[in-house]
Amino acid sequence: MQNGDNLPSSRGWSGIAGHDKVPVMITAQRKEMPFDDGVMSYLEWEADAPVLHFAHATGFNAETYKQLLQPLAGKFHIFAADL
């Protein structure tokens, strides 16, 4: 092996022989959207897929819902705003 060839990357096992059917892991990225009166922070799982906007009304930030949303990553392009 040279330079980590055939080792799992942080994006999943898709490059390993025999693991081509395993989905690639998509991780959430913390981003901010500026407004005139401040900024809104949100998590985004990018994917070439239909958009899913997850709106929660508990007062917690979007990090609270990462375990709920992670299985949907790749099936949807997910936005989870800190409301």
C-alpha positions as CSV (number, residue, x, y, z in Angstrom):
1,M,0.0,0.0,0.0
2,Q,1.2,3.5,-0.8
3,N,0.1,6.7,0.8
4,G,-3.0,5.1,2.4
5,D,-4.3,3.5,-0.8
6,N,-7.4,1.4,-0.2
7,L,-8.0,2.8,3.3
8,P,-11.4,4.2,4.3
9,S,-11.6,7.9,3.9
10,S,-13.6,10.3,6.1
11,R,-16.2,10.1,3.4
12,G,-16.9,6.3,3.6
13,W,-15.7,3.0,2.3
14,S,-16.7,3.5,-1.4
15,G,-13.2,3.2,-2.7
16,I,-12.4,-0.2,-1.2
17,A,-12.8,-3.3,-3.3
18,G,-15.9,-5.2,-2.4
19,H,-17.5,-2.1,-0.7
20,D,-18.7,-0.3,-3.8
21,K,-22.3,-0.7,-2.7
22,V,-21.8,0.9,0.7
23,P,-23.1,4.5,0.8
24,V,-20.7,7.3,1.2
25,M,-20.9,9.2,4.5
26,I,-21.9,12.8,4.1
27,T,-21.2,15.0,7.1
28,A,-22.9,18.1,8.2
29,Q,-21.2,21.5,7.7
30,R,-21.9,24.4,10.0
31,K,-22.6,27.6,7.9
32,E,-24.0,31.1,8.4
33,M,-26.4,33.2,6.4
34,P,-26.1,37.0,6.9
35,F,-29.1,39.2,7.4
36,D,-29.5,43.0,7.9
37,D,-30.0,42.4,11.7
38,G,-27.6,39.5,12.3
39,V,-26.7,36.1,11.1
40,M,-28.5,32.7,11.1
41,S,-26.4,29.6,11.8
42,Y,-27.4,26.3,10.2
43,L,-26.2,22.8,9.4
44,E,-26.1,21.6,5.8
45,W,-25.7,18.1,4.4
46,E,-24.9,18.8,0.7
47,A,-26.2,16.3,-1.9
48,D,-27.5,16.3,-5.4
49,A,-30.9,15.4,-4.2
50,P,-34.3,17.0,-3.3
51,V,-34.1,19.7,-0.6
52,L,-35.2,19.0,2.9
53,H,-35.5,22.0,5.3
54,F,-35.7,20.8,8.9
55,A,-37.5,23.3,11.1
56,H,-37.5,22.7,14.8
57,A,-39.1,24.7,17.4
58,T,-37.6,23.5,20.7
59,G,-35.1,26.3,21.3
60,F,-32.2,23.9,20.9
61,N,-29.7,24.3,18.0
62,A,-29.6,22.0,15.0
63,E,-26.7,20.0,16.4
64,T,-29.3,18.3,18.7
65,Y,-30.9,16.7,15.6
66,K,-27.8,15.4,13.9
67,Q,-28.5,11.7,14.7
68,L,-32.0,12.1,13.4
69,L,-31.0,13.8,10.2
70,Q,-27.7,11.9,9.4
71,P,-29.5,8.8,8.0
72,L,-31.3,11.0,5.5
73,A,-28.1,12.6,4.2
74,G,-27.5,11.7,0.6
75,K,-31.2,11.0,0.0
76,F,-31.8,14.8,0.6
77,H,-29.9,18.0,0.5
78,I,-30.6,19.0,4.1
79,F,-30.8,22.4,5.8
80,A,-31.3,22.6,9.5
81,A,-31.4,26.1,10.8
82,D,-30.8,27.2,14.4
83,L,-34.2,28.9,15.0
